[in-house]
Amino acid sequence: MKKLVLTGAMGRLGSYLREPLSTMCDEFVSSDILDAPCKLYANETFVQADLADLEAMVDLLDGADMVVHFGAIGDEAPFETLLGPNFIGAYNIWEAAHRNECRRVVYASSIHAVGMHKKTDFIGIDAPHKPDTFYGLAKCFAEDLASMYWDKRGLESVCMRILSCAQVTNPRAVGTWLSYDDLVHLVTQSIETPITGFSVIYGVSNNDRAPVDNAKAQHLGYRPKDNAEQFAQAMFEEAGPLDPQDAGNTHHGGPFASVELGNSGIAALNLNADDVAKS
C-alpha cells in the first residue's frame, strides 16, 4: 500500500495502532486534533487537524489508499459536544475519502450502536441499530453513512463494533474484552481483506462468554486468540452479586445503557488509571 492514514492517532487505541500500521505502507500519515507525538516512525508524518473541518480532511486524505478512522470523542457527552467530531467528522471522513478516490474506510464503530439489546440476546452483525447514548447514535449514523457510500459511490467500509478494548477490570469485560493484540489483528484483517464492500464485525476477543456473533463476518478472516475467562473468577468474586434490574448489567451497552443521556459512561467502567487517561 502506498499511503495509509490514521485518525485519532493520539488516543489510547490509536496509539497502539501507529506502529503496526506504519509497517503496512510506504507512507503513513497519523492525525489528531492534539499535538504530535514525541517520536515518529521512519515513514510516519503527523498532521494536526480537526475532524469537523471538511477541507482539512480532504487535504489529509489526498493520495491515500485507505483511512483507518479512530478519531472521535470516545465517551458519552451532550449531543452538542459530539456533533462536530463524531457526527460531522464522520461525514467529512467519508466525503473526503470519496473525493480522493480512496478504496476503503476502516472505522472504529462500537457496541453502543446496538447497546440497548439485551445481553441474553446473542446478537449477530445484522442486529438492528439500538443505540444506548448520543455516542452510540453517532456510531449508528456513521455505519449508515458507510452503507450509503458503498451503495451509491462504491466506497468500501469495514465498521468494527468494538466492545471493551481495555484491561479486564469488571465483570462485563469477561465477555466483552478485546485484547490489544486482537485489536491489531482485527484492524489488519480489515485492511488486507481483498474485497469487503460494506462490512460490519464485532471487535471482541475469543471469550467463552462473548455475547455477540461474528458468523456472518467470516470473510474478513478475523480469528481472535485471547480469552478473558482467565479473569472471570477474580472479577465475579470482587463484584459480588449483580443487580438483575440494572440495565448496565443486562444490556450490551453496560453502563452506557443505564446512564442519563449526555453523562459519561466510561466513568462507571472501573477502568485502570492508564486506560482512563488515554480514553
The 8 nearest C-alpha neighbors of each residue, nearest first, counted from 0:
[[1, 24, 2, 25, 23, 64, 3, 26],
 [0, 2, 25, 24, 26, 64, 3, 63],
 [3, 1, 26, 63, 64, 27, 24, 0],
 [2, 4, 27, 65, 63, 66, 64, 28],
 [5, 3, 66, 28, 29, 27, 67, 65],
 [6, 4, 67, 29, 66, 68, 8, 30],
 [7, 5, 30, 70, 68, 8, 69, 31],
 [70, 8, 6, 69, 31, 10, 9, 13],
 [7, 9, 13, 6, 30, 10, 14, 29],
 [10, 8, 14, 7, 13, 31, 11, 33],
 [11, 9, 13, 7, 8, 12, 14, 277],
 [10, 12, 277, 14, 13, 278, 9, 15],
 [13, 11, 15, 14, 10, 16, 8, 69],
 [12, 14, 8, 16, 10, 15, 11, 7],
 [13, 15, 11, 12, 16, 9, 17, 8],
 [16, 14, 12, 13, 17, 11, 18, 179],
 [15, 17, 13, 14, 19, 18, 20, 12],
 [18, 16, 20, 14, 19, 15, 21, 13],
 [17, 19, 21, 20, 16, 22, 15, 40],
 [20, 18, 21, 22, 16, 17, 23, 183],
 [21, 19, 22, 23, 17, 18, 16, 24],
 [20, 22, 18, 19, 27, 23, 17, 24],
 [21, 23, 20, 19, 24, 18, 25, 27],
 [24, 22, 20, 21, 0, 19, 25, 3],
 [25, 23, 0, 1, 26, 22, 2, 21],
 [24, 26, 1, 2, 0, 27, 42, 23],
 [27, 25, 2, 42, 24, 1, 3, 43],
 [26, 28, 43, 3, 21, 2, 42, 4],
 [29, 27, 4, 44, 43, 45, 3, 5],
 [30, 28, 5, 45, 8, 4, 6, 44],
 [31, 29, 46, 6, 47, 8, 45, 5],
 [30, 32, 7, 33, 47, 8, 48, 6],
 [31, 33, 48, 49, 47, 34, 30, 50],
 [34, 32, 31, 47, 35, 9, 48, 30],
 [35, 33, 47, 36, 32, 31, 9, 46],
 [34, 36, 45, 37, 33, 47, 46, 9],
 [37, 35, 38, 34, 39, 9, 45, 8],
 [36, 38, 35, 39, 34, 40, 45, 9],
 [39, 37, 36, 40, 35, 41, 43, 45],
 [38, 40, 43, 41, 36, 37, 44, 45],
 [41, 39, 43, 42, 38, 21, 18, 44],
 [40, 42, 43, 39, 21, 44, 27, 26],
 [41, 43, 26, 40, 27, 25, 44, 21],
 [44, 42, 27, 40, 28, 41, 39, 26],
 [43, 45, 28, 29, 27, 46, 42, 39],
 [44, 46, 29, 30, 28, 35, 43, 47],
 [47, 45, 30, 48, 29, 44, 31, 28],
 [48, 46, 31, 32, 30, 34, 33, 45],
 [47, 49, 32, 31, 46, 55, 50, 30],
 [50, 48, 32, 51, 52, 55, 31, 47],
 [49, 51, 88, 52, 84, 48, 56, 91],
 [50, 52, 88, 83, 49, 84, 87, 53],
 [53, 51, 55, 50, 49, 54, 56, 91],
 [54, 52, 56, 91, 55, 51, 57, 95],
 [53, 55, 57, 56, 52, 58, 95, 91],
 [54, 56, 58, 52, 53, 57, 59, 48],
 [57, 55, 59, 53, 58, 54, 95, 60],
 [58, 56, 95, 54, 60, 55, 59, 53],
 [57, 59, 55, 61, 56, 60, 54, 95],
 [60, 58, 56, 57, 61, 55, 46, 4],
 [61, 59, 63, 57, 58, 62, 56, 96],
 [60, 62, 58, 63, 59, 99, 57, 95],
 [61, 63, 60, 99, 64, 2, 101, 100],
 [64, 62, 2, 60, 65, 61, 3, 101],
 [63, 65, 101, 2, 102, 3, 62, 1],
 [66, 64, 103, 3, 63, 101, 102, 104],
 [65, 67, 4, 104, 5, 3, 68, 105],
 [68, 66, 105, 5, 104, 106, 4, 69],
 [67, 69, 106, 6, 70, 66, 5, 105],
 [68, 70, 7, 107, 6, 67, 106, 71],
 [7, 69, 71, 6, 68, 31, 72, 8],
 [72, 70, 85, 84, 73, 69, 7, 88],
 [71, 73, 74, 85, 84, 81, 70, 75],
 [74, 72, 71, 278, 75, 134, 70, 265],
 [75, 73, 72, 263, 265, 76, 264, 134],
 [74, 76, 263, 134, 261, 262, 264, 133],
 [75, 77, 261, 262, 263, 80, 74, 78],
 [78, 76, 261, 80, 79, 81, 75, 260],
 [77, 79, 81, 80, 82, 133, 76, 261],
 [78, 80, 82, 77, 81, 83, 76, 261],
 [81, 79, 77, 78, 82, 76, 83, 84],
 [82, 80, 78, 85, 79, 83, 84, 76],
 [81, 83, 86, 79, 80, 85, 78, 84],
 [82, 84, 87, 51, 81, 85, 88, 86],
 [85, 83, 88, 71, 51, 50, 81, 82],
 [86, 84, 71, 81, 88, 82, 83, 89],
 [87, 85, 82, 89, 88, 137, 83, 84],
 [88, 86, 83, 90, 89, 51, 82, 84],
 [89, 87, 84, 50, 51, 91, 85, 86],
 [88, 90, 92, 86, 91, 87, 141, 85],
 [91, 89, 87, 93, 88, 92, 94, 86],
 [90, 92, 88, 94, 53, 89, 93, 95],
 [93, 91, 95, 89, 90, 94, 96, 88],
 [94, 92, 96, 90, 95, 91, 97, 89],
 [93, 95, 97, 91, 96, 92, 90, 98],
 [94, 96, 57, 98, 92, 97, 93, 91],
 [97, 95, 93, 101, 99, 94, 98, 92],
 [96, 98, 100, 94, 95, 99, 93, 101],
 [97, 99, 95, 100, 96, 94, 57, 101],
 [98, 100, 96, 97, 101, 61, 95, 62],
 [101, 99, 97, 98, 96, 102, 64, 154],
 [102, 100, 64, 96, 99, 65, 103, 63],
 [101, 103, 64, 65, 154, 155, 100, 104],
 [104, 102, 155, 65, 156, 101, 154, 105],
 [103, 105, 156, 66, 65, 67, 106, 155],
 [106, 104, 67, 157, 156, 68, 66, 158],
 [107, 105, 158, 68, 108, 67, 104, 159],
 [108, 106, 69, 159, 68, 158, 109, 160],
 [107, 109, 160, 159, 138, 158, 106, 161],
 [110, 108, 160, 161, 111, 112, 162, 138],
 [109, 111, 160, 162, 112, 113, 161, 114],
 [110, 112, 114, 135, 109, 113, 252, 130],
 [111, 113, 130, 135, 139, 110, 138, 114],
 [114, 112, 129, 130, 128, 111, 110, 115],
 [115, 113, 252, 111, 251, 131, 130, 116],
 [116, 114, 131, 129, 250, 113, 130, 256],
 [115, 117, 114, 250, 251, 113, 118, 129],
 [118, 116, 250, 119, 120, 249, 251, 115],
 [119, 117, 250, 251, 120, 249, 210, 116],
 [118, 120, 117, 121, 210, 249, 250, 116],
 [121, 119, 118, 117, 122, 116, 210, 211],
 [122, 120, 211, 210, 119, 212, 123, 118],
 [121, 123, 211, 120, 126, 212, 124, 210],
 [124, 122, 212, 125, 126, 211, 213, 121],
 [123, 125, 126, 199, 200, 213, 215, 212],
 [126, 124, 123, 127, 122, 199, 215, 128],
 [125, 127, 123, 124, 122, 128, 113, 129],
 [128, 126, 125, 129, 113, 124, 112, 116],
 [127, 129, 113, 112, 130, 139, 126, 114],
 [128, 130, 113, 115, 112, 114, 127, 116],
 [131, 129, 112, 135, 113, 136, 114, 111],
 [130, 132, 114, 256, 115, 135, 111, 255],
 [133, 131, 135, 134, 130, 260, 136, 75],
 [132, 134, 136, 135, 78, 137, 75, 260],
 [133, 135, 75, 132, 137, 136, 74, 138],
 [136, 134, 111, 112, 130, 132, 138, 137],
 [135, 137, 133, 139, 138, 130, 134, 132],
 [138, 136, 140, 134, 135, 139, 86, 85],
 [137, 139, 135, 141, 136, 140, 112, 108],
 [140, 138, 136, 142, 112, 137, 141, 143],
 [139, 141, 137, 143, 138, 142, 144, 136],
 [140, 142, 144, 138, 143, 139, 89, 145],
 [143, 141, 145, 139, 144, 140, 138, 146],
 [144, 142, 146, 140, 145, 141, 147, 139],
 [143, 145, 141, 147, 142, 146, 140, 148],
 [146, 144, 142, 148, 143, 147, 156, 141],
 [145, 147, 143, 149, 144, 148, 197, 142],
 [148, 146, 150, 144, 149, 145, 151, 143],
 [147, 149, 152, 145, 151, 150, 146, 154],
 [150, 148, 153, 154, 146, 147, 152, 155],
 [151, 149, 147, 148, 152, 153, 146, 154],
 [150, 152, 148, 149, 147, 153, 154, 146],
 [151, 153, 148, 149, 154, 150, 97, 147],
 [154, 152, 149, 150, 151, 155, 148, 196],
 [153, 155, 149, 152, 148, 103, 102, 156],
 [156, 154, 103, 196, 149, 197, 102, 153],
 [157, 155, 104, 197, 103, 105, 145, 198],
 [156, 158, 198, 105, 199, 106, 197, 159],
 [157, 159, 199, 106, 108, 198, 160, 156],
 [158, 160, 200, 108, 107, 201, 161, 202],
 [161, 159, 109, 108, 201, 110, 202, 200],
 [160, 162, 202, 109, 159, 110, 201, 108],
 [161, 163, 110, 175, 202, 203, 109, 160],
 [164, 162, 176, 175, 177, 165, 172, 161],
 [163, 165, 177, 176, 178, 162, 179, 161],
 [166, 164, 163, 274, 167, 178, 176, 177],
 [165, 167, 168, 164, 270, 271, 274, 178],
 [166, 168, 172, 169, 165, 176, 173, 230],
 [167, 169, 166, 270, 269, 234, 172, 170],
 [170, 168, 171, 172, 234, 167, 269, 268],
 [169, 171, 234, 172, 173, 235, 238, 231],
 [172, 170, 173, 169, 174, 175, 253, 248],
 [171, 173, 175, 176, 174, 170, 167, 169],
 [174, 172, 227, 171, 170, 231, 175, 176],
 [175, 173, 209, 208, 172, 206, 176, 171],
 [174, 176, 172, 162, 163, 209, 173, 203],
 [177, 175, 163, 172, 203, 164, 174, 204],
 [178, 176, 203, 164, 204, 163, 202, 181],
 [179, 177, 181, 180, 164, 182, 176, 204],
 [178, 180, 182, 181, 183, 177, 164, 15],
 [181, 179, 183, 182, 178, 184, 225, 177],
 [180, 182, 184, 178, 183, 179, 223, 185],
 [183, 181, 179, 185, 180, 184, 178, 186],
 [182, 184, 186, 180, 181, 185, 187, 179],
 [183, 185, 181, 187, 182, 186, 188, 180],
 [186, 184, 182, 188, 183, 187, 221, 181],
 [185, 187, 189, 183, 188, 184, 182, 190],
 [188, 186, 184, 190, 189, 185, 183, 191],
 [189, 187, 191, 185, 190, 186, 192, 219],
 [188, 190, 186, 187, 191, 192, 185, 157],
 [189, 191, 187, 188, 192, 186, 105, 65],
 [190, 192, 188, 189, 193, 187, 219, 194],
 [193, 191, 188, 194, 219, 189, 190, 195],
 [194, 192, 191, 195, 190, 219, 189, 188],
 [195, 193, 192, 196, 155, 191, 219, 218],
 [194, 196, 197, 198, 155, 192, 193, 157],
 [197, 195, 155, 194, 198, 156, 149, 154],
 [196, 198, 156, 155, 146, 195, 157, 149],
 [199, 197, 157, 195, 196, 158, 156, 200],
 [198, 200, 158, 157, 159, 124, 216, 201],
 [201, 199, 159, 216, 160, 124, 213, 158],
 [202, 200, 160, 159, 203, 161, 213, 199],
 [201, 203, 161, 160, 159, 162, 177, 200],
 [204, 202, 177, 176, 201, 162, 175, 161],
 [203, 205, 177, 223, 206, 225, 176, 226],
 [206, 204, 226, 223, 225, 224, 207, 203],
 [207, 205, 226, 209, 208, 227, 204, 174],
 [206, 208, 209, 228, 205, 226, 174, 227],
 [209, 207, 174, 206, 210, 173, 228, 175],
 [208, 210, 174, 206, 211, 207, 175, 205],
 [211, 209, 121, 208, 118, 174, 212, 122],
 [212, 210, 122, 121, 209, 123, 213, 201],
 [211, 213, 123, 214, 122, 121, 124, 210],
 [214, 212, 216, 215, 123, 200, 201, 124],
 [213, 215, 216, 212, 217, 123, 124, 200],
 [216, 214, 213, 217, 124, 123, 218, 212],
 [217, 215, 213, 218, 214, 200, 219, 199],
 [216, 218, 219, 220, 215, 214, 213, 221],
 [217, 219, 216, 220, 215, 195, 192, 221],
 [220, 218, 217, 221, 192, 216, 188, 189],
 [219, 221, 218, 217, 222, 188, 192, 216],
 [222, 220, 219, 185, 188, 223, 217, 184],
 [221, 223, 220, 224, 205, 184, 185, 181],
 [224, 222, 204, 205, 181, 225, 221, 184],
 [223, 225, 205, 222, 204, 226, 181, 180],
 [226, 224, 205, 204, 223, 178, 227, 206],
 [225, 227, 206, 205, 228, 204, 224, 207],
 [228, 226, 173, 229, 206, 230, 176, 225],
 [229, 227, 231, 230, 226, 173, 207, 206],
 [228, 230, 227, 231, 226, 232, 173, 233],
 [231, 229, 228, 227, 233, 232, 234, 173],
 [232, 230, 228, 234, 233, 229, 173, 235],
 [231, 233, 235, 234, 230, 236, 229, 228],
 [232, 234, 236, 231, 235, 230, 237, 238],
 [235, 233, 170, 237, 231, 232, 236, 169],
 [236, 234, 238, 232, 237, 233, 170, 239],
 [237, 235, 233, 239, 234, 238, 232, 240],
 [236, 238, 234, 235, 239, 233, 232, 169],
 [239, 237, 235, 236, 234, 240, 170, 241],
 [238, 240, 236, 237, 235, 241, 234, 170],
 [241, 239, 242, 238, 235, 236, 243, 237],
 [240, 242, 243, 239, 248, 238, 245, 235],
 [241, 243, 244, 245, 240, 248, 249, 246],
 [244, 242, 245, 241, 248, 249, 246, 240],
 [243, 245, 242, 246, 249, 248, 247, 241],
 [244, 246, 247, 248, 242, 243, 249, 257],
 [247, 245, 249, 257, 248, 250, 256, 244],
 [246, 248, 253, 254, 257, 245, 256, 249],
 [249, 247, 246, 245, 253, 250, 243, 242],
 [250, 248, 246, 118, 247, 117, 245, 243],
 [249, 251, 117, 118, 252, 246, 115, 116],
 [252, 250, 114, 118, 253, 117, 116, 115],
 [251, 253, 114, 256, 255, 111, 250, 115],
 [252, 254, 247, 255, 251, 256, 250, 248],
 [255, 253, 247, 257, 256, 264, 267, 258],
 [254, 256, 264, 252, 253, 257, 258, 131],
 [257, 255, 131, 252, 254, 247, 253, 246],
 [256, 258, 247, 254, 246, 255, 259, 245],
 [259, 257, 255, 256, 254, 262, 260, 264],
 [258, 260, 262, 261, 257, 132, 255, 263],
 [261, 259, 262, 132, 258, 133, 77, 75],
 [260, 262, 77, 76, 75, 259, 263, 78],
 [263, 261, 260, 76, 259, 75, 258, 264],
 [264, 262, 75, 265, 266, 74, 76, 261],
 [263, 265, 255, 266, 254, 267, 75, 258],
 [264, 266, 268, 267, 263, 74, 254, 270],
 [265, 267, 264, 263, 268, 269, 270, 275],
 [266, 268, 265, 264, 269, 254, 263, 270],
 [267, 269, 265, 270, 266, 254, 169, 264],
 [270, 268, 267, 168, 271, 169, 266, 265],
 [271, 269, 268, 274, 275, 168, 272, 166],
 [272, 270, 274, 273, 275, 269, 168, 166],
 [271, 273, 275, 274, 276, 270, 277, 269],
 [274, 272, 276, 275, 271, 277, 270, 278],
 [273, 275, 277, 271, 276, 272, 278, 270],
 [276, 274, 272, 278, 277, 273, 270, 271],
 [277, 275, 273, 274, 278, 272, 11, 271],
 [276, 278, 11, 274, 275, 10, 273, 12],
 [277, 275, 11, 276, 274, 73, 10, 74]]
